[in-house]
Amino acid sequence: MPVPIEKISNEMTLTHRVELFLKREDLLHPYISGNKLRKLKYNLIRAKEEGKDTLLTFGGAYSNHIFAVAAAGKEYGFYTIGIIRGEAYQPLNPTLQFAVDQGMHLHYLSREKYRTKYSPEVLHELQKLFGNFYLVPEGGTNMLALPGCAEIWEDLQETYDFICTPVGTGGTLAGLVSQASKGSKILGFPVLKGGEYLLTEIEDLLRKDGTDPVQMQSQWQLIADYHFGGYAKFNQELIDFINQFKKEYNIPLDPIYTGKMMYGIFDLMSQGFFQPGSKILALHTGGLQGIAGFNQRFGALVR
Ligand SMILES: *Cc1c(COP(=O)(O)O)cnc(C)c1O
């Protein structure tokens, strides 16, 4: 899909003699942001094939995925049900307000119950409440997410030594690895603390997709040092980086995913991680809808 690939150059890239590019997946769609559209594509096709008229999915109250599914339902003619972790608050935060405005029905589960959301009991209960829905897992990651994300390769006219992506569930990374071309190494930047489980999770996804994870081992790597304390955790340095990046390149980054990845790329660069002459492509996976809710919670930090 035709989105711009923008070159990012500054003192640092010049000093270390690397070329850095940012693929603006955030511009794929005004609401179905970046990798969420990639992951939904084949799920929407499958839901239609199965004759389903309702999508049901799960997420936190600020979830990019909930936001995207609500918009996708409206655009492609599905009823949507969002199962939200935790209690209901009024007024709705900007993410959930948008979802409701798109026609999504919200249903809240306590945190305890949310933990067992895929158990037969809870699923049975949801089926009794909402009928015969098409289930999209939390974050949109399932086997049909992989071929959608793998299509990112089709857009690339050049070879990059490194492809960088933020990592939540690992679906986007697994999709990229599943079709990885030999010359490129894929770097994933987990945004959660304790992301060690991601290794097995991603290997499982690859195996189920028919890719031998052992053969692909040298093609990807998780860089675990840039989660800033955990999911939606941050410090002033990250916020300053995001605001400075916007000022310099007129490209907004979100504080949950893309900001952490870009910060990580520059930090690795400063340590000489990338050989001189390297070509790096970072994926701007979107998530910009989350800035409004983030600022509301933590006080207008991201400009
Ligand atoms: C959901 C999301 C991710 C994480 O993608 P996974 O496939 O779950 O690893 C990365 N970036 C943004 C902006 C997201 O919204």
The ligand as a Tripos MOL2 file, in Angstrom:
@<TRIPOS>MOLECULE
LIG
   15    15     1     0     0
SMALL
NO_CHARGES

@<TRIPOS>ATOM
      1 C1         -0.6990   -2.7620   18.6510 C.3       1 LIG1
      2 C2          0.4750   -1.9500   18.2730 C.ar      1 LIG1
      3 C3          1.7580   -2.5080   18.1810 C.ar      1 LIG1
      4 C4          2.0630   -3.9240   18.5970 C.3       1 LIG1
      5 O1          1.8640   -4.8300   17.5710 O.3       1 LIG1
      6 P1          1.9500   -6.3970   17.8650 P.3       1 LIG1
      7 O2          1.6100   -7.0370   16.5820 O.co2     1 LIG1
      8 O3          0.9060   -6.6720   18.9210 O.co2     1 LIG1
      9 O4          3.2860   -6.7180   18.3710 O.co2     1 LIG1
     10 C5          2.7950   -1.6980   17.7520 C.ar      1 LIG1
     11 N1          2.5970   -0.4030   17.4580 N.ar      1 LIG1
     12 C6          1.3850    0.1730   17.5600 C.ar      1 LIG1
     13 C7          1.2460    1.6050   17.2570 C.3       1 LIG1
     14 C8          0.2880   -0.5790   17.9700 C.ar      1 LIG1
     15 O5         -0.9110    0.0070   18.0780 O.3       1 LIG1
@<TRIPOS>BOND
     1     1     2 1
     2     2     3 ar
     3     2    14 ar
     4     3     4 1
     5     3    10 ar
     6     4     5 1
     7     5     6 1
     8     6     7 2
     9     6     8 1
    10     6     9 1
    11    10    11 ar
    12    11    12 ar
    13    12    13 1
    14    12    14 ar
    15    14    15 1
@<TRIPOS>SUBSTRUCTURE
     1 LIG1         1 GROUP 0 **** ****
